[in-house]
Each structure stands twice: as C-alpha cells, then as structure tokens.
Amino acid sequence: MHQKRSYILSLLVVFLLSPFFLKAQISEFRDSVIQISGLTMTADSLRAIPAVSILVKGQGRGTISNTAGIFSIVLFKGDTLSFSAVGFKKQDYKVPVDIKGNNFSLIQLMVEDTTYLPVTIIKPYLSKQEFERAFANMDIPDDAYEVARKNTENARIRAMTRYTPVDGGEATNQYLNKQAQSLYYAGQRPPQNIFNPLAWAQFIQAWKQGDFKRKDDY
C-alpha cells in the first residue's frame, strides 16, 4: 500500500512539473535558433557579389544571395556557413554558440581567386613556301552562305526533285487532283494534250532542263 502511494505521488509530481520542463525545452530550442541576414561583398572594392551559394555544412541546405548580394538564412548556433562563388575563394563562417539573441547581421567579404592558365607558345611556319603550301591545301569548312548557295543550285534542285519521294501533303494533293479530274470528265472523253500548245511548251522546257535524262547521267 505504501509503495502504491509513492508511485501515485511520483506520477502526480511529474504531471505537475511537466509543463515547466516542456516550457524550458521550448525556450532552450528557441534560444538555439538564429536568423542571419547579411551581404556578400568583394574584399578589395566592397562591391556586392550576386549569386553566392551559401550552404549550412553537414545539413545539405542553404540559400543564394540575390542580385544585390543580400541573403538571409535560419540555422542553429554553432553551425558553419560555407560561402562559394565562381571566381572567388571559398569562405567559411562558424556561428558562435554563445551569441546573444536570435538575429544577427553579417557582411561576408570574399577574395577573388586568380586562375593561371598554362603557357601557350605560338610558332610560325619554318618558311614562306611551307606556309603557302599549307594555306593552299587547307580544308576550310563552308560557311552558311556557301552551304545555302550549294543547296540552291539548279542542277542539285533538279536532281533532288527526281529522287526525293513526295511527302504526305503532296501525295494527298496529287490524289485529290486526279480524283477531281476524273470526276470533271466523267461520262465524256478527256481532251488530248497533243494539240495543246501550253502542254508542248511545258514539255520543251522540261526537256531543256534535262528532266528526261537517265539516272546514270547524274
């Protein structure tokens, strides 16, 4: 009986003190969170640096500074911010654990990172004759104008029209024209184009262009 009373009394004490413990934990958690707002600038000219990647180390989250170099991020006290941007050296900033308050302003100065390229030595040709021979045998690719000129040559277009198959739209138009012609002369004999001067003119023009040549001629 005495043990039962002690157990009930312990539960009652825990129940009464639990709000105070919870409030203390919430207060401790709130004090450990901090919002850092700042500006990323160059160390030499104090010029704002946009598009700086700002990551919280070990957590895989972060933010990016805007076009004016301004950023804002929420993290815990004691975390480390990593600043990186193209053309600048990587910088780290560790938030102090004992920092006061939940808001902090930061100006992060970044130093430009100079990249040295390997030395390139340009040597001329050994003689004028060697340069002339190399220039004459140089294979210069065609520019857009030359490609367009070759694609619009009459001989090339005629050859392509003979061997390029018709597409769906052209085949449909040909079929519909034949159907319309057959329906137009339905019940009567169609006229003979042998006495049509326009048809003869088209035939002579096609013959001059070489449309009736054999495929072996190309």
Steps between C-alpha positions, in 0.01 A plus 500: 500500500782736585671427165179572313469840669859586413441405135187713476677789669789475250259505206324801648830686543606418142160611368519828686860575401479385134374841371799670657741246344330538159514878524869483589570273199309730265687801638833320455412403143390855422825642635706259283339618173635811328420685178800647320445775246795643319680620193769340284762747374845506346783553745690752286231726353200425725290414196190286549535142376178342366421129468722390789419147617455492880475149648468372855777241538382148571131575442469524122295820499572864436414804294636732228568872522289717271614750237591750774699240695242481782415166662310366802505154656383329822731255678616390843766665708828319452430411135746594225406691184695436181517782240601413143478681166661473160822700490532531879668296770278292724431654843360344819336669797415318824217649701609538866312283746482775763369768264218704651156534346334328206598745225843582369635717216804388303712654225701225334804623307626274223838503327528454125661175394752544218527206261826460310478327163791303357733686265422464129779559249396586143766414246497622138570281199864425426494669159276703271474208255377268775235755603380538138479122457307458826267789414427360154423150633299621798149355517282794603145399592215667315327787669123548509502705179694236305276221628191696394652568156569129442152401614337740251690390187264418213662166421491394862135601538402311181680189619334521839154544346549182296614274782342655808173322583188708548378572849154434638356838405626485141376143452158601631483798261594280204232247590234769544594664168467169318165437665378848407618456139330162466176639641522810275514288182262229626279372218711653221836457337777715653676738258829402337796721600682422176334803342542719812773765437540558876573131559758505215668804653523323837642189332768698314597688815532174698707346218739799500542472876596135469206355687484204259865399536583160634603453859844382386575853376514633863 
